[in-house]
Amino acid sequence: MERLNSKLYLQNCYIMKENERLRKKAALLNQENQALLSELKQRLGKAQAQQAHTAATNSATRSPAIPDLNSPPSGIDKL
């Protein structure tokens, strides 16, 4: 009985040690994940700002979508 108890005690010690090792690894992975998520959010924010700037610039310099029907057509010589 005492031998079984000792064996179970050693198994328990091993399991607790492994559990602690896995906890530390999980904490490091979580920290890395948070850093990557922060970096991703920064990049997405910059990309969205750049797209908004580009869209605003393009809309300001874009020719009107509706043609002016009162102006003479281009490319046709005057008769």
C-alpha positions in Angstrom: 0.0 0.0 0.0 2.8 2.4 0.9 4.5 1.6 -2.4 1.3 2.5 -4.3 1.0 5.7 -2.4 4.6 6.6 -3.2 4.0 5.9 -6.9 0.9 8.0 -7.0 2.7 10.8 -5.1 5.4 10.8 -7.7 2.9 10.8 -10.6 1.1 13.7 -8.9 4.4 15.6 -8.6 5.1 15.0 -12.3 1.6 16.2 -13.3 1.9 19.3 -11.2 5.3 20.1 -12.7 4.0 19.5 -16.3 0.9 21.7 -15.5 3.1 24.6 -14.4 5.3 24.3 -17.5 2.1 24.3 -19.7 0.8 27.3 -17.8 3.9 29.3 -18.5 3.9 28.3 -22.1 0.2 29.4 -22.4 1.0 32.7 -20.8 3.8 33.3 -23.3 1.6 32.4 -26.2 -1.1 34.7 -24.9 1.3 37.6 -24.6 2.6 37.0 -28.1 -1.0 36.8 -29.4 -1.9 40.1 -27.8 1.2 41.8 -29.3 0.3 40.4 -32.8 -3.3 41.5 -32.4 -2.2 45.0 -31.4 0.1 45.2 -34.5 -2.7 44.0 -36.7 -5.0 46.6 -35.4 -2.4 49.3 -36.0 -1.8 48.1 -39.6 -5.5 48.0 -40.3 -6.0 51.4 -38.9 -3.3 52.9 -41.1 -4.6 51.1 -44.2 -8.1 52.4 -43.5 -6.8 55.9 -43.0 -4.8 55.7 -46.2 -7.8 54.3 -48.2 -10.0 57.2 -46.8 -7.4 59.7 -47.8 -7.0 58.2 -51.3 -10.8 58.1 -51.8 -11.1 61.7 -50.7 -8.3 62.7 -53.1 -9.8 60.8 -56.0 -13.3 62.1 -55.5 -12.0 65.7 -55.5 -10.1 65.3 -58.7 -12.5 62.9 -60.5 -14.4 64.3 -63.5 -18.2 64.5 -63.0 -20.0 61.3 -63.7 -22.9 63.1 -65.4 -21.9 64.8 -68.7 -22.9 68.4 -69.4 -25.4 68.1 -72.3 -25.2 71.8 -73.0 -21.5 71.7 -74.0 -20.5 70.7 -77.5 -19.2 67.2 -77.9 -15.4 66.9 -77.8 -13.5 65.6 -80.8 -15.9 66.9 -83.4 -14.8 69.9 -85.5 -17.2 72.8 -85.8 -19.3 72.7 -88.9 
